[in-house]
Amino acid sequence: LFAGIGGFHAALHAAGGRWVFASEIDPDAAAVYDYNWLRPLREAEAPLPSGVDRFEVSGDILPLTTDKVTVPHADVLAAGFPCQPFSKSGFQRGMDETRGTLFWNIARILADPERRPSVVLLENVRNLAGPRHRDTTFRTIVRTLRQLGYRTADEPAVFSPHLLPPHL
């Protein structure tokens, strides 16, 4: 979900994962995602995943999760939900801004017994676990995931490739 140009796709593909679904509201990012990841599947005439009509990037997640969840089932759900509501370069309104509430659309998928994935991988968008959001939004996400039956750590895993020693 919130696929961007496919960073999660690249990592999960490299680990042996297969594509089931992607949503991305930005048309330019969706076009890059489609070209890099879905075009090769179409050209190879790869079999479609169960419950999927064609290899395409779905747009806005809202109509796919609001009244009824129509996102297909996947064993792993990866989501890099929008960072703008949490970013230090923005107003940092978190869940007080519409884009900051998109976690609840993820939660609707997780709560649906027909769609429920075994594993949920949520991107720790920059500053989501920062001082302004750690005791509010981050704790709400952790509490909700646990209420839905998922295990998660109390503290975020914060890792930046910029902190790697040069020899790595």
N, C-alpha and C positions, 0 to 999 in steps of 0.2 A: 504494500500500500504506500501511497505517496512516493512512487518509484523513482522520481527524478530521471536521471539518465541510466540508472541501473547499477549503482554501487553494491547494494545488497544482492542483486541478481548475480553480479560478477563473483562475489564471495561464495554464495551458495552454489552456483554453477561449478566453481572450482572444487567444491567439496562433494560434488556428485549429485546435487539437487537438480530437479526438473521443474520447468516453469509451469504454473497453473493459472496465475492471474496477476495482473498489474493494473494499478490505477494511478493516474497522474493528471492533474488538472492543467498544468502548464503545457500548451500545445508544442512549444519548441522542445522542451525536455521529453515529452511523449514521442515526438518524431525521432529524436536521437535514440531513445530507448527502443523504439520499434525497429529502426534501421540496424542497430547493433545486436539486438537479441531476438526479435521475433521474425524479422525478414529471413534470417538463416533457417529458422524452423519451417517457415512456409516453403522456402526454396527446396529444402530437403524433404518436403512432404512428410514431416514428422507426424506421428499420431497425436490427435488432440487429447488433452486430459479429460477425464470424466466430467460431464457437466459444462463443458466449454464448447461453444459453437465455432470459434475461429481464433487464431493467434492475433490478438489486437490488444492495445492498451485501452482500458476503460478510462473514462474521464473522471469527473467529480464523484467522490465516494459517497456524498450525501444521499443521492437518490437510491444508491445500492444498499444503504443501511438504515434508512429512516423508518419507513413504514414496515418494510419486510427486508430481511437480509437476503440478498441475491448473489452475494459473493460466493464462488464455489469453494468447496472444502479443500484444504491443503494440510499436510502434516506439519508444516512450519509456516507461520505467519510472520513476515518481516515488515516492519513499518518505520519509516523515517519521517514521522509527522512533522509538520512545519515548525521551523525554529524561530520564525519572525516574532511570535508573541513572547518569546523568552530571551531573545538576543539582547546583548548589551547595547547593540547599535539601534535597537528599536525602543518602544515605549515600555517594554517589559510588563505588559498587562496580563500575561499568562492566560489562565482560563476565563479572564474577564473580557477576552477578545474572541471573536467567533473562531478564528483559526486555532486558538488555544484550546478549544473544546473538542477538537477532532479525535482526541483520545476516546471520547464516549462512543464514537462510531466504531472504533477498534473494539471496545468493550462489548458492543452489540454483537459483533461477529463471534467473539470469544464465548458469549453467553448462549449462543444458538447451538443446540445440541447436534444439529446436522452439519454445522460449519466448524465447530470447535477444533482448533489445531492442538496437537500434542505439545508443541513448542512455540513460544512467542518471543520474537527478537525485536525489541524496541530500541531505536537509536536514542542514545542519550544526547539529544540535541544540545548544542552549546548553551550553557547557563540554565538548563532545565533543573539541574541539581545545584545551581549556584545559590548564593545567600538569599536572593529575593524569592526563589521558588522552592527551595529545598524543604521547608517545613509546611508548605501548602500543596502546590501541584505535585511535586515528586512524591510526597507522603500519600496523597490521594491516589495516585497511580499505583503505588505499592499496595495500599490497602484494598483497592478495587481488584487488582490481580489476585490477591490472596482470597478475597471473597468469591472469586470465580473459580477457585481451586488450583491456582498456579502457585508454584514456589518461587520466591524471589528474595534477593538480599535486601537488607535494610539500607545499605549504602550503595550508591551507584558505582559501577565500574567506569572510572574515568581514565581514558587512555588517549594520548595524542601521539601520532607518529613523529611530531616535531620534538618530542622528548626522548626519542630513541638515540642512543649513542651512535655516532656516525658509522662505526664498524658493523652495526646491525642493519 
